Amino acid sequence: MNDPGWLLESWGYIAIFAVVVLGNMGLPIPEETILMLAGYLVWEGKLQLPIVLAVGIASAILGDNLGYWLGRRFGRRAVERYERWIFVTPERLDATQRIVARYGPLAVFAARFLPGVRFLAGPVAGITGVRPLPFIVANVLGASLYVPASVGIGYAVGLGWGEYLSQLGKAAWQFEHVVLIFAVCVTFTLLAWRALRATRPR
């Protein structure tokens, strides 16, 4: 009953929606596993790729927006009240809040590709007062890249590329490291560009 494969085969798109929304809303749920399994089921012909992508992207955006609203509405209480259940220490929350406060929507975008941080991005962005429009833009861009990439890994396993991966979880780990490097490079490029603009005489 706890097998994500069983959950996905039994509930299909509803399972994708529920798991991804909760995983982006502030619960430490590994939604990338569900997305990769969905990609594999697309390869098997049990799920339709356009629907998987639409549901995955929409639920990722919705979950992050709900987490953001909770953070804005209730502040740190939104996380602190349940920190024991979601495995978040005050120190970890403080560190995440400092990063989001400093980098704003760039941190929200980069967090999409960071395991262990992704589920905190929405609530912490709301807590730190990231403006709604930049948050939504970062949220939509991150979801639009992250979901297809995760689904694509599952599909690639079905094509036979899985012989290079010991298991699907290892695929997630490798994928997130590659994308993390990319996200960090993009983030630092944007920060350098902003710093350059700030030093130019007006």
N, C-alpha and C positions, 0 to 999 in steps of 0.2 A: 504493500500500500504506500510505502514511502519512496518507491522507485519512481524517479522522474519520467522514465520511459513509459511506465504503466500509466502515470498521470496524463501524459501527453496523448497516448494512444486511446485512452478512455474518454478524455474531455476535449482533445483537439485544440481548436482556436480559443476556447474558453480558458483552458489551462494556461496558454500563452499569455492571454490578457491578464488573468489574475496574478500569476507569478511575476510578470514583468512590472505590473502596476505596484504591487507590494514591495518588490525589490528596489524600485526607484523612489518609493514614497518614504522610505526610512527604515525598512526591515532588511537585515543582512541575509538576503536570499540570493543564491547564485543563479540569477536569471540567465546568465550566459549559457549555462548548461541546457536549460530548456530551449533556448534559441538554437543552439547547435543540434540538439536532438530533433528539433523541428526541421532544420535543414536536411538532416538525414532522412526524415520521413517524407520530405519533398522529393528527394531522390528515389525513394521507394514508391512514389506515386500515391501515398496516403494523405498528403496535404498539398494544397495548391500554393505555389511560391508567391503570387501577388497578394493572396490573402494573408499568408504568414508575415510578409514584409509590412503590409498595411497595419495589421493588428499589432505586430511587434513595435513598430515605430510609434503608432498612436498611443499604445499603452505605456511606452517608455516616457513619452512627452507628458502624458496625463499624470503618471506617478510622480515625476519630478515636480510638476506644477502643484500637485496636492501637497507634497512635502514642503515646497517653498511657501505655500499659503499657511501651513501649520506653523512653520518657523516664524513667519511674519506675525501671525495671530497670537501665538503663545510664547514666543521667545525661546530661551534655553530650556524652559520647562517642557517643551515639546519633545526634547531628547532626554533631559535629565531624569524625568519621571520613569522612563523605561530603560535607562542605560544598562541596568543589570541584565535585562532580558535581551538586549540587542548587542551586548558585549562592547559597549563604548565606555571607556574610562573618562573622567573629567579632563585628564591630561590630553588624551587623544582628541576630545572635543575642542579643547582650547587650541591645540595645534592646528586642527582643521579650520577653526574659525579665524585664526590669524592669517592663514594662507588665503582663504576666501576674501577676507577683509582687504588684503593687500592687492590681490590680482583680479578680484571681482569675477566677471563672466568668463575670463580666460581660465580661471581655476575650475569653474563649473564645467567648461568644455573638456578640460584635461581629465577631470575626475571621472568622466564617463568611461575612461579606459583603465581606471585604477581599481583593482579588486581591493575590497576592504575600505574604500573611501567613497565609491560610487553611490552607495545608498545614503550617505550623509550629505551629498552635494546640495540637494534641494532644500532640506530643512535648514542647513547652515547658511545657505545663501539668503534665505528668508530672515534668519536670526541676525545676520550681519547687515541687512538693509540693502542688498544688491537691488538695483532698480528693476522693476518688472520687465520692461522691454528688452534690455540687454540680457537679462536672465533667460527670457523666452527664446531669444535668438541663439544663445549658446546652447540651450537645451535642445532646440530643434536640430541645429547643426550636428551636435554630438550624437543624438539618437539616429539621425539619418545616415551617419557613417557606421556607428557601432552595431546597430541591428543587422544591416545587410552583411557586414563582415562576419558576425557571429554565425548567422544562418549559412553563409557561404562556406565556412569551415566544416559544418556538419554535412553539407552537400558534397564537399570535396572528399570527405571520409567515405561517403557512399560510392564515389567514382573510383575508389581504390587507392587514393592517396593516403589512406589511413595506415598503410604499412609503414609509413615513416613516423607514425605517432603510436606510442605504446598504449594510449587510451585517450578518450575524448577529453578528460580533465587535463591531460598534459597538453592537448591542443589548445585548450583555453589559456593555459599558463604561457605557452609560447606566443600565442596571438597577442595577449595583453602586453607582453614585454615589447614586442615589435611595435605595436600601436602606441605604447607609452613613449618609446623613444621618439616616434614621429610627433606625438602630441607635444612633448617637451621641446623638440626642435622648433615646432611652429610657435609655441608659446614664447620662447626666448627670442625668436625672430621678431614677433609682434612687439614684445617689450622693448627690444633694441630700437625698432623703428619709431616707437612712441618717444623713447628717450632722445633719439636724434632730432625728432621734430621739436621737442621741448627746448633743445639747446640752440636751435636756429634763431637768429635775430629776426624780429618781426618789424 
